[in-house]
């Protein structure tokens, strides 16, 4: 029982592993970087459109 891992420790280790793999993908894989850029642009566009539609809907 000396090697028992608590839930918090498990989450912290998993986050560290995820961070390392994400950094590795950013450094090595061009397709991952391209998808990340497209996703960021899509989020910005969605937020902008939401603001525009909200303003147009408020006038009615």
N, C-alpha and C positions, 0 to 999 in steps of 0.2 A: 504493500500500500504506500510505500515511500514515493513511488512514481505517479501518484494520482494527480491528474491535471484538473484544476477547477475550471468552471465555465468561463470565467473572466480570462484566465490564462490561455485557454483554448482560443477565445475570440481575438486576443492580442496576437497570438502566434499566427492565426489565420490571416489577420490584417497585414502582418509583416510579409507573409508569403505572397499575398495578393499584390502588395506594393512592389515587391521584387520582380514578380512576373510581369506586371504592367510596365515597369521601367525597361525590362528586357525586351518586351514587344515593341515599345516605342523606339528603342535603339536599333532593332534588327529588322522589323517587318514594315515595309512601306505600305502594304495594304491596310494594316492596323492604323497607321497614322492618317491615311486617307479617309478611312471610315470615321475616325475621331473628328477630323475637320468637318466632314459632312454632317455628323451628328450635332456638333456645336453650332454650325450654321442653321440647321433645321430647328434647333431649340430657340435660337435668337429670332428666326423668322416667325416661329409660332408665337413667341412672346409679343413681337411687334404686331402681328396680325390680331392677336387678342386685344391689345390696346386700341387698335384702329376700329375693330368691330364693336368694342365696348363704347367708344366715343360716338360712333355712328348710331348705335342702338339707344344711347342716352338722349338723342335729339328727338326721337319719335314720341 
